[in-house]
Amino acid sequence: LFNVTSNPSKRLRDMVGKTITFRHVYAEEIEIKNDQTDELQMAPRIIIVDDKGESYVSVSKGVFSAVKRLFDIFGTPDQWTSSIKIEIRQIAKDKNVTLTFEVVQ
């Protein structure tokens, strides 16, 4: 867990349009600088680990919300009998780009 959180394998943004077999997740709050105001703010840092041990990192409220929704519907990974496949999506609205995912078969 320490190695995965300290040095994730890939950026989730690089996986847009691709499928990941979701097996574990790690989440923490980190402090980031707002590019528009230069103020520090808290943001969720999510690391998704697939069934092969590859890890994917993202600082994204969209991914955080999708993980919470996934857990609300399917329970947490320790309750699953098998991994869940997700496809990484990017949603653009005006100048805002949000990363999220959807469950696929």
ROPA-363579 format. One record per residue: x, y, z of N, C-alpha, C in turn; residue in three letters; residue number from 1. Coordinates in Angstrom, 2 decimals. Last residue first. Example, Ala and Ser with C-alpha at 12.3 -4.5 7.8 and 13.67 -1.06 7.14 Angstrom:
<rs>
<r n_X="12.85" n_Y="-2.25" n_Z="7.08" ca_X="13.67" ca_Y="-1.06" ca_Z="7.14" c_X="12.90" c_Y="0.03" c_Z="7.87" rest="SER" nr="2"/>
<r n_X="13.19" n_Y="-5.69" n_Z="7.80" ca_X="12.30" ca_Y="-4.50" ca_Z="7.80" c_X="13.20" c_Y="-3.30" c_Z="7.80" rest="ALA" nr="1"/>
</rs>
This chain:
<rs>
<r n_X="-19.36" n_Y="-4.08" n_Z="-18.85" ca_X="-19.36" ca_Y="-5.55" ca_Z="-18.72" c_X="-18.18" c_Y="-6.16" c_Z="-19.43" rest="GLN" nr="105"/>
<r n_X="-18.66" n_Y="-1.13" n_Z="-16.85" ca_X="-18.87" ca_Y="-1.83" ca_Z="-18.13" c_X="-18.84" c_Y="-3.34" c_Z="-17.89" rest="VAL" nr="104"/>
<r n_X="-19.33" n_Y="1.85" n_Z="-15.16" ca_X="-19.19" ca_Y="0.40" ca_Z="-15.05" c_X="-19.49" c_Y="-0.20" c_Z="-16.42" rest="VAL" nr="103"/>
<r n_X="-17.46" n_Y="4.83" n_Z="-15.81" ca_X="-18.72" ca_Y="4.09" ca_Z="-15.78" c_X="-18.42" c_Y="2.60" c_Z="-15.71" rest="GLU" nr="102"/>
<r n_X="-15.88" n_Y="7.77" n_Z="-14.40" ca_X="-15.88" ca_Y="6.45" ca_Z="-15.03" c_X="-17.28" c_Y="5.87" c_Z="-15.00" rest="PHE" nr="101"/>
<r n_X="-14.20" n_Y="10.95" n_Z="-14.85" ca_X="-15.12" ca_Y="10.07" ca_Z="-14.15" c_X="-14.98" c_Y="8.67" c_Z="-14.75" rest="THR" nr="100"/>
<r n_X="-12.98" n_Y="14.26" n_Z="-14.93" ca_X="-12.70" ca_Y="12.84" ca_Z="-15.13" c_X="-13.70" c_Y="12.04" c_Z="-14.30" rest="LEU" nr="99"/>
<r n_X="-13.86" n_Y="17.25" n_Z="-16.55" ca_X="-13.98" ca_Y="16.39" ca_Z="-15.38" c_X="-13.72" c_Y="14.94" c_Z="-15.77" rest="THR" nr="98"/>
<r n_X="-13.09" n_Y="20.46" n_Z="-17.46" ca_X="-12.97" ca_Y="19.07" ca_Z="-17.87" c_X="-12.96" c_Y="18.22" c_Z="-16.60" rest="VAL" nr="97"/>
<r n_X="-14.35" n_Y="23.61" n_Z="-18.35" ca_X="-14.14" ca_Y="22.62" ca_Z="-17.29" c_X="-14.10" c_Y="21.21" c_Z="-17.86" rest="ASN" nr="96"/>
<r n_X="-15.12" n_Y="25.34" n_Z="-20.25" ca_X="-13.67" ca_Y="25.15" ca_Z="-20.09" c_X="-13.33" c_Y="24.12" c_Z="-19.03" rest="LYS" nr="95"/>
<r n_X="-17.96" n_Y="23.64" n_Z="-21.13" ca_X="-17.28" ca_Y="24.92" ca_Z="-21.28" c_X="-15.78" c_Y="24.68" c_Z="-21.18" rest="ASP" nr="94"/>
<r n_X="-17.35" n_Y="20.54" n_Z="-20.13" ca_X="-18.44" ca_Y="21.51" ca_Z="-20.14" c_X="-17.80" c_Y="22.88" c_Z="-20.07" rest="LYS" nr="93"/>
<r n_X="-16.49" n_Y="17.21" n_Z="-20.72" ca_X="-16.10" ca_Y="18.61" ca_Z="-20.88" c_X="-17.35" c_Y="19.47" c_Z="-20.93" rest="ALA" nr="92"/>
<r n_X="-15.50" n_Y="14.28" n_Z="-19.21" ca_X="-16.66" ca_Y="15.11" ca_Z="-19.53" c_X="-16.19" c_Y="16.55" c_Z="-19.60" rest="ILE" nr="91"/>
<r n_X="-14.11" n_Y="11.20" n_Z="-19.82" ca_X="-13.80" ca_Y="12.60" ca_Z="-19.61" c_X="-15.00" c_Y="13.41" c_Z="-20.07" rest="GLN" nr="90"/>
<r n_X="-13.84" n_Y="7.94" n_Z="-18.34" ca_X="-14.51" ca_Y="8.93" ca_Z="-19.19" c_X="-14.05" c_Y="10.33" c_Z="-18.83" rest="ARG" nr="89"/>
<r n_X="-12.86" n_Y="4.60" n_Z="-18.17" ca_X="-12.56" ca_Y="5.97" ca_Z="-17.78" c_X="-13.15" c_Y="6.93" c_Z="-18.82" rest="ILE" nr="88"/>
<r n_X="-14.79" n_Y="1.91" n_Z="-17.27" ca_X="-14.21" ca_Y="2.62" ca_Z="-18.39" c_X="-14.04" c_Y="4.08" c_Z="-17.99" rest="GLU" nr="87"/>
<r n_X="-14.34" n_Y="-0.95" n_Z="-15.15" ca_X="-14.78" ca_Y="0.43" ca_Z="-15.35" c_X="-14.10" c_Y="1.00" c_Z="-16.60" rest="ILE" nr="86"/>
<r n_X="-15.25" n_Y="-4.01" n_Z="-13.73" ca_X="-14.62" ca_Y="-3.32" ca_Z="-14.85" c_X="-15.24" c_Y="-1.93" c_Z="-15.01" rest="LYS" nr="85"/>
<r n_X="-14.57" n_Y="-5.29" n_Z="-10.57" ca_X="-15.55" ca_Y="-4.58" ca_Z="-11.38" c_X="-14.80" c_Y="-3.83" c_Z="-12.48" rest="ILE" nr="84"/>
<r n_X="-13.72" n_Y="-8.59" n_Z="-9.30" ca_X="-13.42" ca_Y="-7.20" ca_Z="-9.62" c_X="-14.53" c_Y="-6.61" c_Z="-10.49" rest="SER" nr="83"/>
<r n_X="-15.81" n_Y="-10.57" n_Z="-7.10" ca_X="-14.90" ca_Y="-10.40" ca_Z="-8.23" c_X="-14.69" c_Y="-8.91" c_Z="-8.48" rest="SER" nr="82"/>
<r n_X="-17.14" n_Y="-10.31" n_Z="-4.79" ca_X="-16.65" ca_Y="-11.65" ca_Z="-5.08" c_X="-15.73" c_Y="-11.64" c_Z="-6.29" rest="THR" nr="81"/>
<r n_X="-16.78" n_Y="-7.56" n_Z="-2.51" ca_X="-16.98" ca_Y="-8.09" ca_Z="-3.86" c_X="-16.46" c_Y="-9.51" c_Z="-3.98" rest="TRP" nr="80"/>
<r n_X="-16.09" n_Y="-6.53" n_Z="-0.08" ca_X="-17.36" ca_Y="-7.26" ca_Z="-0.15" c_X="-17.59" c_Y="-7.91" c_Z="-1.51" rest="GLN" nr="79"/>
<r n_X="-13.84" n_Y="-5.05" n_Z="-0.44" ca_X="-13.72" ca_Y="-6.22" ca_Z="0.44" c_X="-15.00" c_Y="-7.06" c_Z="0.45" rest="ASP" nr="78"/>
<r n_X="-14.80" n_Y="-2.88" n_Z="-2.04" ca_X="-14.06" ca_Y="-3.99" ca_Z="-2.65" c_X="-13.92" c_Y="-5.23" c_Z="-1.76" rest="PRO" nr="77"/>
<r n_X="-18.21" n_Y="-2.13" n_Z="-0.93" ca_X="-16.78" ca_Y="-1.85" ca_Z="-1.01" c_X="-16.02" c_Y="-3.07" c_Z="-1.54" rest="THR" nr="76"/>
<r n_X="-21.23" n_Y="-1.89" n_Z="-2.96" ca_X="-20.49" ca_Y="-2.17" ca_Z="-1.74" c_X="-19.02" c_Y="-1.86" c_Z="-1.95" rest="GLY" nr="75"/>
<r n_X="-22.54" n_Y="-1.04" n_Z="-5.24" ca_X="-21.94" ca_Y="-2.38" ca_Z="-5.26" c_X="-21.28" c_Y="-2.79" c_Z="-3.94" rest="PHE" nr="74"/>
<r n_X="-23.62" n_Y="1.53" n_Z="-4.51" ca_X="-24.40" ca_Y="0.56" ca_Z="-5.29" c_X="-23.86" c_Y="-0.86" c_Z="-5.15" rest="ILE" nr="73"/>
<r n_X="-21.72" n_Y="2.87" n_Z="-3.02" ca_X="-23.11" ca_Y="2.90" ca_Z="-2.59" c_X="-23.92" c_Y="1.79" c_Z="-3.26" rest="ASP" nr="72"/>
<r n_X="-19.44" n_Y="2.49" n_Z="-4.61" ca_X="-19.52" ca_Y="1.83" ca_Z="-3.30" c_X="-20.95" c_Y="1.81" c_Z="-2.77" rest="PHE" nr="71"/>
<r n_X="-20.13" n_Y="4.16" n_Z="-6.77" ca_X="-19.85" ca_Y="2.74" ca_Z="-7.00" c_X="-19.99" c_Y="1.96" c_Z="-5.70" rest="LEU" nr="70"/>
<r n_X="-20.24" n_Y="6.63" n_Z="-5.44" ca_X="-21.45" ca_Y="6.07" ca_Z="-6.04" c_X="-21.30" c_Y="4.57" c_Z="-6.28" rest="ARG" nr="69"/>
<r n_X="-17.52" n_Y="6.93" n_Z="-4.79" ca_X="-18.54" ca_Y="6.89" ca_Z="-3.73" c_X="-19.83" c_Y="6.26" c_Z="-4.24" rest="LYS" nr="68"/>
<r n_X="-16.44" n_Y="6.98" n_Z="-7.39" ca_X="-16.05" ca_Y="5.91" ca_Z="-6.45" c_X="-17.09" c_Y="5.80" c_Z="-5.34" rest="VAL" nr="67"/>
<r n_X="-17.59" n_Y="9.36" n_Z="-8.36" ca_X="-17.90" ca_Y="8.08" ca_Z="-9.01" c_X="-17.55" c_Y="6.90" c_Z="-8.10" rest="ALA" nr="66"/>
<r n_X="-16.39" n_Y="11.25" n_Z="-6.65" ca_X="-17.85" ca_Y="11.07" ca_Z="-6.64" c_X="-18.25" c_Y="9.74" c_Z="-7.26" rest="SER" nr="65"/>
<r n_X="-13.71" n_Y="10.93" n_Z="-7.49" ca_X="-14.08" ca_Y="10.70" ca_Z="-6.09" c_X="-15.59" c_Y="10.44" c_Z="-5.98" rest="PHE" nr="64"/>
<r n_X="-13.90" n_Y="11.75" n_Z="-10.13" ca_X="-13.53" ca_Y="10.37" ca_Z="-9.84" c_X="-13.93" c_Y="10.01" c_Z="-8.41" rest="VAL" nr="63"/>
<r n_X="-14.61" n_Y="14.47" n_Z="-9.66" ca_X="-15.45" ca_Y="13.59" ca_Z="-10.47" c_X="-15.17" c_Y="12.12" c_Z="-10.20" rest="GLY" nr="62"/>
<r n_X="-12.48" n_Y="15.53" n_Z="-8.29" ca_X="-13.75" ca_Y="15.41" ca_Z="-7.58" c_X="-14.70" c_Y="14.49" c_Z="-8.33" rest="LYS" nr="61"/>
<r n_X="-9.22" n_Y="14.39" n_Z="-8.50" ca_X="-10.44" ca_Y="14.69" ca_Z="-9.23" c_X="-11.67" c_Y="14.49" c_Z="-8.37" rest="SER" nr="60"/>
<r n_X="-6.29" n_Y="13.41" n_Z="-9.17" ca_X="-6.81" ca_Y="14.39" ca_Z="-8.22" c_X="-8.05" c_Y="14.94" c_Z="-8.90" rest="VAL" nr="59"/>
<r n_X="-5.37" n_Y="10.04" n_Z="-9.65" ca_X="-6.07" ca_Y="11.21" ca_Z="-10.14" c_X="-6.43" c_Y="12.12" c_Z="-8.96" rest="SER" nr="58"/>
<r n_X="-3.54" n_Y="7.11" n_Z="-10.64" ca_X="-3.78" ca_Y="8.24" ca_Z="-9.73" c_X="-4.52" c_Y="9.36" c_Z="-10.42" rest="VAL" nr="57"/>
<r n_X="-3.45" n_Y="3.68" n_Z="-10.61" ca_X="-3.80" ca_Y="4.83" ca_Z="-11.43" c_X="-4.21" c_Y="5.98" c_Z="-10.52" rest="TYR" nr="56"/>
<r n_X="-1.48" n_Y="0.70" n_Z="-10.62" ca_X="-2.18" ca_Y="1.75" ca_Z="-9.90" c_X="-2.31" c_Y="3.00" c_Z="-10.77" rest="SER" nr="55"/>
<r n_X="-1.55" n_Y="-2.84" n_Z="-11.00" ca_X="-1.24" ca_Y="-1.53" ca_Z="-11.58" c_X="-2.05" c_Y="-0.48" c_Z="-10.83" rest="GLU" nr="54"/>
<r n_X="-2.43" n_Y="-5.28" n_Z="-10.07" ca_X="-1.57" ca_Y="-4.50" ca_Z="-9.20" c_X="-1.12" c_Y="-3.17" c_Z="-9.78" rest="GLY" nr="53"/>
<r n_X="-4.28" n_Y="-6.57" n_Z="-11.52" ca_X="-2.89" ca_Y="-6.99" ca_Z="-11.75" c_X="-1.90" c_Y="-6.20" c_Z="-10.90" rest="LYS" nr="52"/>
<r n_X="-6.70" n_Y="-5.39" n_Z="-10.98" ca_X="-6.53" ca_Y="-6.78" ca_Z="-10.56" c_X="-5.12" c_Y="-7.33" c_Z="-10.79" rest="ASP" nr="51"/>
<r n_X="-5.78" n_Y="-1.98" n_Z="-10.05" ca_X="-6.48" ca_Y="-3.00" ca_Z="-10.83" c_X="-6.14" c_Y="-4.40" c_Z="-10.33" rest="ASP" nr="50"/>
<r n_X="-6.49" n_Y="0.70" n_Z="-7.95" ca_X="-5.57" ca_Y="-0.42" ca_Z="-8.20" c_X="-6.36" c_Y="-1.49" c_Z="-8.95" rest="VAL" nr="49"/>
<r n_X="-6.65" n_Y="4.17" n_Z="-7.89" ca_X="-7.37" ca_Y="2.94" ca_Z="-8.19" c_X="-6.33" c_Y="1.88" c_Z="-8.53" rest="ILE" nr="48"/>
<r n_X="-6.42" n_Y="6.80" n_Z="-5.82" ca_X="-5.57" ca_Y="5.83" ca_Z="-6.50" c_X="-6.39" c_Y="4.55" c_Z="-6.64" rest="ILE" nr="47"/>
<r n_X="-7.20" n_Y="10.21" n_Z="-5.54" ca_X="-7.70" ca_Y="8.84" ca_Z="-5.62" c_X="-6.68" c_Y="7.98" c_Z="-6.36" rest="ILE" nr="46"/>
<r n_X="-7.45" n_Y="12.99" n_Z="-3.67" ca_X="-6.47" ca_Y="12.26" ca_Z="-4.47" c_X="-6.89" c_Y="10.79" c_Z="-4.40" rest="ARG" nr="45"/>
<r n_X="-9.59" n_Y="15.77" n_Z="-3.42" ca_X="-9.41" ca_Y="14.34" ca_Z="-3.23" c_X="-8.36" c_Y="13.77" c_Z="-4.20" rest="PRO" nr="44"/>
<r n_X="-8.43" n_Y="18.88" n_Z="-1.99" ca_X="-8.95" ca_Y="18.12" ca_Z="-3.13" c_X="-8.72" c_Y="16.64" c_Z="-2.87" rest="ALA" nr="43"/>
<r n_X="-8.44" n_Y="22.13" n_Z="-0.54" ca_X="-8.37" ca_Y="20.69" ca_Z="-0.37" c_X="-9.01" c_Y="20.01" c_Z="-1.58" rest="MET" nr="42"/>
<r n_X="-6.41" n_Y="24.93" n_Z="-1.56" ca_X="-7.69" ca_Y="24.29" ca_Z="-1.29" c_X="-7.50" c_Y="22.79" c_Z="-1.18" rest="GLN" nr="41"/>
<r n_X="-4.82" n_Y="28.07" n_Z="-1.62" ca_X="-4.73" ca_Y="26.63" ca_Z="-1.37" c_X="-6.12" c_Y="26.10" c_Z="-1.05" rest="LEU" nr="40"/>
<r n_X="-5.03" n_Y="30.47" n_Z="-4.29" ca_X="-5.32" ca_Y="30.04" ca_Z="-2.93" c_X="-5.17" c_Y="28.52" c_Z="-2.82" rest="GLU" nr="39"/>
<r n_X="-4.82" n_Y="31.36" n_Z="-6.86" ca_X="-3.56" ca_Y="31.08" ca_Z="-6.15" c_X="-3.78" c_Y="30.68" c_Z="-4.69" rest="ASP" nr="38"/>
<r n_X="-7.02" n_Y="31.57" n_Z="-8.47" ca_X="-6.94" ca_Y="32.48" ca_Z="-7.32" c_X="-5.62" c_Y="32.37" c_Z="-6.55" rest="THR" nr="37"/>
<r n_X="-6.57" n_Y="29.79" n_Z="-10.60" ca_X="-7.18" ca_Y="31.09" ca_Z="-10.86" c_X="-6.97" c_Y="32.08" c_Z="-9.72" rest="GLN" nr="36"/>
<r n_X="-5.45" n_Y="27.45" n_Z="-9.58" ca_X="-4.74" ca_Y="28.18" ca_Z="-10.64" c_X="-5.29" c_Y="29.59" c_Z="-10.87" rest="ASP" nr="35"/>
<r n_X="-5.17" n_Y="26.65" n_Z="-6.27" ca_X="-6.15" ca_Y="27.01" ca_Z="-7.28" c_X="-5.44" c_Y="27.88" c_Z="-8.32" rest="ASN" nr="34"/>
<r n_X="-3.04" n_Y="24.15" n_Z="-5.12" ca_X="-3.20" ca_Y="25.58" ca_Z="-5.37" c_X="-4.20" c_Y="25.79" c_Z="-6.50" rest="LYS" nr="33"/>
<r n_X="-4.03" n_Y="21.61" n_Z="-2.73" ca_X="-3.54" ca_Y="22.04" ca_Z="-4.04" c_X="-3.77" c_Y="23.54" c_Z="-4.19" rest="ILE" nr="32"/>
<r n_X="-3.70" n_Y="19.12" n_Z="-0.34" ca_X="-3.82" ca_Y="20.55" ca_Z="-0.54" c_X="-3.24" c_Y="20.90" c_Z="-1.91" rest="GLU" nr="31"/>
<r n_X="-5.69" n_Y="16.13" n_Z="-0.24" ca_X="-4.42" ca_Y="16.84" ca_Z="-0.35" c_X="-4.70" c_Y="18.31" c_Z="-0.58" rest="ILE" nr="30"/>
<r n_X="-7.15" n_Y="13.30" n_Z="1.20" ca_X="-7.30" ca_Y="14.71" ca_Z="0.87" c_X="-5.92" c_Y="15.34" c_Z="0.81" rest="GLU" nr="29"/>
<r n_X="-7.29" n_Y="10.04" n_Z="-0.30" ca_X="-6.83" ca_Y="10.97" ca_Z="0.72" c_X="-7.13" c_Y="12.38" c_Z="0.27" rest="GLU" nr="28"/>
<r n_X="-7.86" n_Y="6.62" n_Z="-1.01" ca_X="-8.25" ca_Y="8.02" ca_Z="-1.15" c_X="-7.70" c_Y="8.83" c_Z="0.00" rest="ALA" nr="27"/>
<r n_X="-7.54" n_Y="3.72" n_Z="-2.92" ca_X="-7.00" ca_Y="4.48" ca_Z="-1.80" c_X="-7.41" c_Y="5.93" c_Z="-2.05" rest="TYR" nr="26"/>
<r n_X="-8.94" n_Y="0.59" n_Z="-3.90" ca_X="-8.84" ca_Y="2.04" ca_Z="-4.02" c_X="-8.24" c_Y="2.62" c_Z="-2.75" rest="VAL" nr="25"/>
<r n_X="-9.08" n_Y="-2.39" n_Z="-5.98" ca_X="-8.86" ca_Y="-1.69" ca_Z="-4.71" c_X="-8.82" c_Y="-0.19" c_Z="-4.96" rest="HIS" nr="24"/>
<r n_X="-10.08" n_Y="-3.15" n_Z="-8.54" ca_X="-10.02" ca_Y="-4.12" ca_Z="-7.44" c_X="-9.88" c_Y="-3.45" c_Z="-6.07" rest="ARG" nr="23"/>
<r n_X="-11.18" n_Y="-2.74" n_Z="-11.79" ca_X="-11.09" ca_Y="-2.09" ca_Z="-10.48" c_X="-11.09" c_Y="-3.16" c_Z="-9.38" rest="PHE" nr="22"/>
<r n_X="-9.81" n_Y="-2.96" n_Z="-14.66" ca_X="-10.49" ca_Y="-3.91" ca_Z="-13.78" c_X="-10.23" c_Y="-3.48" c_Z="-12.35" rest="THR" nr="21"/>
<r n_X="-10.42" n_Y="-0.49" n_Z="-17.06" ca_X="-9.60" ca_Y="-0.92" ca_Z="-15.93" c_X="-10.43" c_Y="-1.90" c_Z="-15.12" rest="ILE" nr="20"/>
<r n_X="-10.45" n_Y="0.55" n_Z="-20.44" ca_X="-11.07" ca_Y="-0.19" ca_Z="-19.35" c_X="-10.03" c_Y="-0.60" c_Z="-18.32" rest="THR" nr="19"/>
<r n_X="-10.35" n_Y="3.85" n_Z="-21.97" ca_X="-9.84" ca_Y="2.49" ca_Z="-21.74" c_X="-10.51" c_Y="1.87" c_Z="-20.52" rest="LYS" nr="18"/>
<r n_X="-11.11" n_Y="6.44" n_Z="-22.11" ca_X="-11.57" ca_Y="5.54" ca_Z="-23.18" c_X="-11.12" c_Y="4.11" c_Z="-23.01" rest="GLY" nr="17"/>
<r n_X="-8.25" n_Y="7.54" n_Z="-20.44" ca_X="-9.57" ca_Y="7.92" ca_Z="-20.96" c_X="-9.91" c_Y="7.03" c_Z="-22.17" rest="VAL" nr="16"/>
<r n_X="-5.80" n_Y="7.18" n_Z="-19.25" ca_X="-6.59" ca_Y="5.98" ca_Z="-19.51" c_X="-7.98" c_Y="6.30" c_Z="-20.06" rest="MET" nr="15"/>
<r n_X="-4.58" n_Y="9.45" n_Z="-18.47" ca_X="-4.02" ca_Y="8.79" ca_Z="-19.65" c_X="-4.82" c_Y="7.55" c_Z="-20.05" rest="ASP" nr="14"/>
<r n_X="-5.87" n_Y="10.02" n_Z="-16.07" ca_X="-6.18" ca_Y="10.83" ca_Z="-17.26" c_X="-5.67" c_Y="10.19" c_Z="-18.54" rest="ARG" nr="13"/>
<r n_X="-4.55" n_Y="8.44" n_Z="-14.24" ca_X="-5.87" ca_Y="8.01" ca_Z="-14.70" c_X="-6.27" c_Y="8.77" c_Z="-15.97" rest="LEU" nr="12"/>
<r n_X="-1.15" n_Y="7.72" n_Z="-14.66" ca_X="-2.16" ca_Y="8.75" ca_Z="-14.41" c_X="-3.49" c_Y="8.27" c_Z="-14.98" rest="ARG" nr="11"/>
<r n_X="0.45" n_Y="4.83" n_Z="-13.12" ca_X="-0.01" ca_Y="5.63" ca_Z="-14.25" c_X="-0.95" c_Y="6.73" c_Z="-13.78" rest="LYS" nr="10"/>
<r n_X="1.53" n_Y="3.79" n_Z="-10.66" ca_X="2.06" ca_Y="3.39" ca_Z="-11.96" c_X="1.72" c_Y="4.37" c_Z="-13.08" rest="SER" nr="9"/>
<r n_X="2.36" n_Y="5.79" n_Z="-7.75" ca_X="1.39" ca_Y="5.11" ca_Z="-8.62" c_X="1.97" c_Y="4.87" c_Z="-10.01" rest="PRO" nr="8"/>
<r n_X="4.06" n_Y="5.98" n_Z="-5.21" ca_X="4.52" ca_Y="5.99" ca_Z="-6.60" c_X="3.55" c_Y="5.23" c_Z="-7.50" rest="ASN" nr="7"/>
<r n_X="2.73" n_Y="6.00" n_Z="-2.79" ca_X="3.88" ca_Y="6.88" ca_Z="-2.96" c_X="4.29" c_Y="7.03" c_Z="-4.42" rest="SER" nr="6"/>
<r n_X="0.76" n_Y="4.09" n_Z="-3.00" ca_X="0.36" ca_Y="5.47" ca_Z="-2.73" c_X="1.51" c_Y="6.46" c_Z="-2.95" rest="THR" nr="5"/>
<r n_X="2.29" n_Y="1.78" n_Z="-3.51" ca_X="1.25" ca_Y="2.19" ca_Z="-4.45" c_X="0.89" c_Y="3.66" c_Z="-4.25" rest="VAL" nr="4"/>
<r n_X="3.89" n_Y="1.65" n_Z="-1.20" ca_X="4.50" ca_Y="1.83" ca_Z="-2.52" c_X="3.50" c_Y="2.32" c_Z="-3.56" rest="ASN" nr="3"/>
<r n_X="1.92" n_Y="1.25" n_Z="0.81" ca_X="2.80" ca_Y="2.41" ca_Z="0.85" c_X="3.40" c_Y="2.69" c_Z="-0.52" rest="PHE" nr="2"/>
<r n_X="0.83" n_Y="-1.19" n_Z="0.00" ca_X="0.00" ca_Y="0.00" ca_Z="0.00" c_X="0.87" c_Y="1.25" c_Z="0.00" rest="LEU" nr="1"/>
</rs>
